[in-house]
Amino acid sequence: MRSDKRTRRFVRCVAAAGFAVAVTAAPVLADSADQVPESNAPYYDPFEPVNRGIFVFNQAIDEMFLKPVARIYIAAVPEGGRAAITNFINNLKSPVTLANDLLQGDLDRAQTTIARFTVNTIVGFGGIADVAADLGTPGHSEDFGQTAATYGVGSGPYLMLPFLGPSNVRDALGRVVDTFLDPLDYTLDRSESLARAGAEGVDQRARFLDVSEALEKTSIDYYASIRSVFTQNRAYEIRNGEPEPIVDIYGEGSTQ
């Protein structure tokens, strides 16, 4: 118990430091985000050789462990059961989403998060059923990486994290801060936290198994394809699904 408290205290300290770094490094990361390669690609990957090495490691882990477990999970659990597990996991993330809604000053989305969590927890049996979506209130997710982006913090260099996959400096720091914002992090013991992380990992790998395998088969450079998909998806999430701004010939921003 004492060891768990020390671990949580350490995580909170790291999270606080991450928050401070994310805020104070905004100008630096914003500048680095503009330093794209000469090919004008929409990413900044100065650590590509190291990232590719980590990517190969992650692929090996994926082939040996994650994919087999995901296939067993899909075969053993009916589609309805898998949907219920996904709903339950997403409902547990509501406090983090709410915290980031509020940090972004988006009161409408914060109210939506509160309403969804209340309805799904009470009527949806703890979030197993997404009753709120059935009533016309779909969910959304927010993390501190997205929050930092709304305040002008650039993404910084692209990173391939061991086990965790594609990211960047801003989002990697955001992961740490999100643990600080998650109330479950203060209540679960070590084994429960590992079980939760394992369930989330298997659920996510199973949901994207077909898509990732199709992308791998059709990609000339799988690493570059993952990097491109991640970068575009994060930009889409930061815009909250809004159309991408375009610049006209006079340099004025507009949307499609």
KAVEN-V900249 format. One line per field, one symbol per residue. ss: DSSP state (@ for helix, = for strand, . for the rest). phi: phi as a letter, one per 20 degrees, with the letter a starting at -180 (. if undefined). psi: psi as a letter, one per 40 degrees, with the letter a starting at -180 (. if undefined). A space follows every 50 residues. Layout:
ss=???
phi=???
psi=???
//
This chain:
ss=.@@@@@@@@@@@@@@@@@@@@@@@.@@@@@@@@..............@@@ @@@@@@@@@@@@@@@@@@@@@@@@@@..@@@@@@@@@@@@@@.@@@@@@@ @@@...@@@@@@@@@@@@@@@@........@@@@.........@@@@@@@ .......====...====@@@@@@@@@@@@@..@@@@..@@@@@@@@@@@ @@@@@@@.@@@@@@@@@@...@@@@@@@@@@@@@@@@@......===... ..===.
phi=.fffffffffffffffffffffffegfffffffeeefffmfebccfdggf gfffffffffffffcffgfffffffedggfffffffffffffegffffgf gffemefffffffffffffffeeelnofdeffffencfebcccfffffff enfffmffcdegmenfabffffffgfffffeefffedeefffffffffff fffffffdfffffffffeefcfgfffffffffffffffflnfgffcdefe nefbcf
psi=ddddddddddddddddddddddddeddddddddegiidefifihgefddd ddddddddddddddddddddddddddhiddddddddddddddeddddddd dddefgdddddddddddddddddffeedhgddddeegiiiiiidddddde eehidaihihhhddaiaiddddddddddddehdddediaddddddddddd dddddddedddddddddehdgdddddddddddddddddefeiihiihaee ehiii.
//
